[in-house]
Amino acid sequence: MGCAVPIASALVLLLVSLAGAAKSVVEDWTTQTLGAHGIPSGWRAYATPGGRPAYDFVVAEDSGRRALSVRSHDEHSTIAREIQVDLEATPVLEWSWKISALPAGADVRARATSDLTAHVLVVWPRFPEMLRSRLIAYAWGTSEPAGAVEPSRKTRTVTFFILRSGSESVGQWVTERRDVVEDYRRVYGERPENPRAIAISIDTNDTHGSAAGFIGPIAFTSR
């Protein structure tokens, strides 16, 4: 009988630990074929009007980790993957990325220069998609100040969260964590439904330059 309390306490701690470690993996690239080019398995093309997508994407290894290498020159490529996620349990989007090249002169605050290197989007489709969908884009800007929240100057459906900007940490792997529920509330003033897709995009068709980066594992986790 004397050990019943410690055992019970250990079980409680284990359950709390497991609850705190809730995780819904979107993509970790480990089941993708290394060296595969184009749109990865399980993903699909996502329309971007006027984008002329090249899908210069490769499943790669960098610094010992699997990732998707994404490159762009004077075009806009976006891919999406359908997801099933419960924001009540896992409201935090976590991913790693390494930016290799920023599109020179890009700035989403002006329509004529609205380009970005590799970025990740959370998608809430609403019919008709091009007019009513809601997308939050987590981006690494070229000129915009880090921390800025900017509506797209090209489409009413996208809001950019500029997490980092400029050359600092370019060439290094960085891990991000964003509370999607709080970010959605900030933009739309209400609690979100569960998103239906995650997208990866890279965009250089306005500045007519080049950009490159890597997107590592993507998952939703608990706070």
PLY file of the C-alpha trace (Angstrom):
ply
format ascii 1.0
element vertex 223
property float x
property float y
property float z
element edge 222
property int vertex1
property int vertex2
end_header
0.00 0.00 0.00
2.89 2.31 0.76
3.89 2.62 -2.89
0.37 3.28 -4.23
0.59 7.07 -3.86
3.96 7.42 -5.62
2.74 5.19 -8.47
-0.47 7.19 -8.79
1.52 10.42 -8.79
3.82 9.08 -11.47
0.84 8.15 -13.65
-0.63 11.63 -13.25
2.69 13.21 -14.22
2.93 10.91 -17.25
-0.57 11.82 -18.41
0.14 15.53 -17.95
3.38 15.15 -19.89
1.65 13.32 -22.73
-1.12 15.93 -22.83
1.45 18.69 -22.94
3.24 16.98 -25.84
0.23 16.79 -28.18
1.42 17.03 -31.75
-0.11 16.76 -35.22
2.56 16.37 -37.89
1.77 18.00 -41.23
4.99 17.02 -43.01
8.46 15.93 -41.91
9.73 14.98 -45.42
11.05 11.60 -44.19
8.60 9.58 -46.32
9.33 11.65 -49.43
11.85 10.40 -51.98
15.16 12.15 -51.48
16.01 14.13 -54.61
12.43 14.16 -55.92
11.72 17.28 -58.01
8.54 19.29 -58.39
5.39 19.01 -56.27
5.99 16.52 -53.42
3.77 13.50 -52.88
0.65 14.37 -50.89
0.78 18.02 -51.93
-1.01 19.78 -54.81
-0.63 22.90 -56.90
-2.33 25.94 -55.36
-3.47 28.55 -57.84
-1.83 31.97 -57.75
-3.21 34.25 -60.49
-0.46 35.37 -62.84
2.14 33.33 -60.97
3.56 31.30 -63.88
4.62 28.60 -61.37
7.82 26.65 -62.05
7.73 24.46 -58.90
11.52 24.45 -58.61
11.26 22.28 -55.49
13.49 19.39 -54.41
13.28 17.04 -51.42
16.74 17.47 -49.93
18.99 17.04 -46.93
20.70 20.05 -45.42
22.82 20.07 -42.28
21.68 16.51 -41.57
17.95 17.25 -41.76
15.28 16.51 -44.34
13.62 19.52 -45.92
12.05 20.88 -49.07
14.40 23.08 -51.06
12.41 25.82 -52.81
13.75 28.20 -55.43
12.17 30.86 -57.59
13.16 33.14 -60.45
10.59 35.61 -61.83
7.60 33.39 -60.96
5.30 32.44 -58.09
4.93 28.83 -56.97
2.59 27.65 -54.21
1.71 24.13 -53.09
-0.83 23.02 -50.49
-1.56 19.97 -48.38
-4.92 19.16 -46.84
-4.82 18.74 -43.07
-7.01 17.61 -40.21
-6.07 19.49 -37.07
-7.85 20.38 -33.84
-6.85 23.90 -32.83
-8.36 23.31 -29.42
-5.71 20.69 -28.69
-2.87 21.88 -30.94
-3.14 25.62 -31.63
0.57 26.26 -32.22
2.14 25.93 -35.66
5.79 24.91 -35.43
8.22 24.65 -38.32
11.88 25.11 -39.16
13.26 27.01 -42.11
16.50 28.18 -43.59
16.45 31.13 -45.96
19.25 31.13 -48.51
18.37 34.14 -50.68
15.95 37.06 -50.37
14.30 38.65 -53.44
16.13 41.98 -53.85
13.86 44.99 -53.59
10.84 43.02 -52.40
8.33 44.60 -50.02
4.76 43.33 -49.53
3.68 46.83 -48.48
3.60 47.81 -52.15
1.72 45.92 -54.87
4.53 46.36 -57.40
7.12 44.66 -55.16
4.97 42.09 -53.35
7.43 39.17 -53.36
8.76 36.88 -50.62
11.27 34.12 -50.23
10.01 30.75 -48.91
7.03 31.16 -46.56
4.35 29.05 -44.85
0.61 29.70 -44.96
-2.36 28.43 -42.97
-5.48 28.18 -45.14
-9.18 28.43 -44.33
-10.94 27.85 -47.70
-14.26 29.60 -48.20
-16.31 29.66 -51.39
-15.55 31.31 -53.73
-11.92 30.68 -52.79
-10.29 33.58 -54.61
-12.59 36.09 -52.90
-13.48 34.73 -49.46
-10.79 32.30 -48.30
-8.70 33.37 -45.33
-4.94 32.81 -45.33
-2.33 33.74 -42.76
1.18 33.80 -44.24
4.21 33.52 -41.97
7.03 35.18 -43.86
10.67 36.30 -43.81
10.68 39.74 -45.35
13.31 41.56 -47.36
12.46 45.18 -46.44
9.47 45.05 -44.08
10.12 45.44 -40.34
10.07 42.23 -38.31
6.82 42.05 -36.36
4.78 43.80 -39.04
1.33 42.47 -39.92
0.42 43.45 -43.47
-2.66 42.72 -45.59
-1.82 41.67 -49.12
-1.91 44.54 -51.60
-2.84 42.05 -54.32
-5.60 39.94 -52.77
-7.93 40.48 -49.84
-7.58 36.84 -48.75
-3.99 36.93 -47.39
-2.46 38.60 -44.33
1.32 38.50 -43.90
2.98 38.13 -40.51
6.59 39.22 -41.03
8.46 37.15 -38.45
11.98 38.06 -39.56
13.42 40.50 -42.05
16.63 41.15 -43.89
19.90 39.26 -43.90
20.26 38.54 -40.17
20.17 34.74 -39.68
20.00 34.11 -43.44
21.84 30.85 -44.09
20.95 29.46 -40.65
18.26 27.01 -39.58
15.64 28.67 -37.37
12.60 27.16 -35.63
9.38 29.16 -35.33
6.31 28.69 -33.13
3.12 30.68 -33.71
-0.19 30.55 -31.88
-2.51 30.34 -34.88
-5.63 30.97 -32.79
-4.27 34.25 -31.41
-2.92 35.36 -34.80
-6.29 34.67 -36.44
-8.09 36.61 -33.70
-5.72 39.53 -34.27
-6.63 39.67 -37.95
-10.31 38.69 -37.98
-11.49 39.47 -34.46
-12.91 36.01 -33.81
-11.85 32.48 -32.96
-11.02 30.40 -36.05
-12.53 27.19 -37.23
-9.99 24.45 -37.82
-7.90 25.21 -40.93
-8.17 22.89 -43.91
-4.73 23.20 -45.49
-1.11 24.26 -45.10
0.66 25.89 -48.03
4.28 26.61 -48.93
5.02 29.46 -51.32
7.87 31.40 -52.89
7.29 34.52 -54.97
9.53 36.58 -57.27
7.27 37.52 -60.19
6.97 41.20 -59.27
10.63 42.04 -58.65
11.72 39.65 -61.45
14.56 38.41 -59.25
15.45 35.21 -57.42
14.92 33.69 -53.98
15.66 30.40 -52.26
15.21 28.60 -48.99
14.43 25.36 -47.20
11.28 24.40 -45.31
11.81 21.71 -42.68
9.28 19.72 -40.62
5.87 21.32 -40.04
3.53 20.38 -37.19
0.76 21.67 -34.95
1.50 21.36 -31.24
0.00 22.26 -27.91
0.99 25.44 -26.12
0 1
1 2
2 3
3 4
4 5
5 6
6 7
7 8
8 9
9 10
10 11
11 12
12 13
13 14
14 15
15 16
16 17
17 18
18 19
19 20
20 21
21 22
22 23
23 24
24 25
25 26
26 27
27 28
28 29
29 30
30 31
31 32
32 33
33 34
34 35
35 36
36 37
37 38
38 39
39 40
40 41
41 42
42 43
43 44
44 45
45 46
46 47
47 48
48 49
49 50
50 51
51 52
52 53
53 54
54 55
55 56
56 57
57 58
58 59
59 60
60 61
61 62
62 63
63 64
64 65
65 66
66 67
67 68
68 69
69 70
70 71
71 72
72 73
73 74
74 75
75 76
76 77
77 78
78 79
79 80
80 81
81 82
82 83
83 84
84 85
85 86
86 87
87 88
88 89
89 90
90 91
91 92
92 93
93 94
94 95
95 96
96 97
97 98
98 99
99 100
100 101
101 102
102 103
103 104
104 105
105 106
106 107
107 108
108 109
109 110
110 111
111 112
112 113
113 114
114 115
115 116
116 117
117 118
118 119
119 120
120 121
121 122
122 123
123 124
124 125
125 126
126 127
127 128
128 129
129 130
130 131
131 132
132 133
133 134
134 135
135 136
136 137
137 138
138 139
139 140
140 141
141 142
142 143
143 144
144 145
145 146
146 147
147 148
148 149
149 150
150 151
151 152
152 153
153 154
154 155
155 156
156 157
157 158
158 159
159 160
160 161
161 162
162 163
163 164
164 165
165 166
166 167
167 168
168 169
169 170
170 171
171 172
172 173
173 174
174 175
175 176
176 177
177 178
178 179
179 180
180 181
181 182
182 183
183 184
184 185
185 186
186 187
187 188
188 189
189 190
190 191
191 192
192 193
193 194
194 195
195 196
196 197
197 198
198 199
199 200
200 201
201 202
202 203
203 204
204 205
205 206
206 207
207 208
208 209
209 210
210 211
211 212
212 213
213 214
214 215
215 216
216 217
217 218
218 219
219 220
220 221
221 222
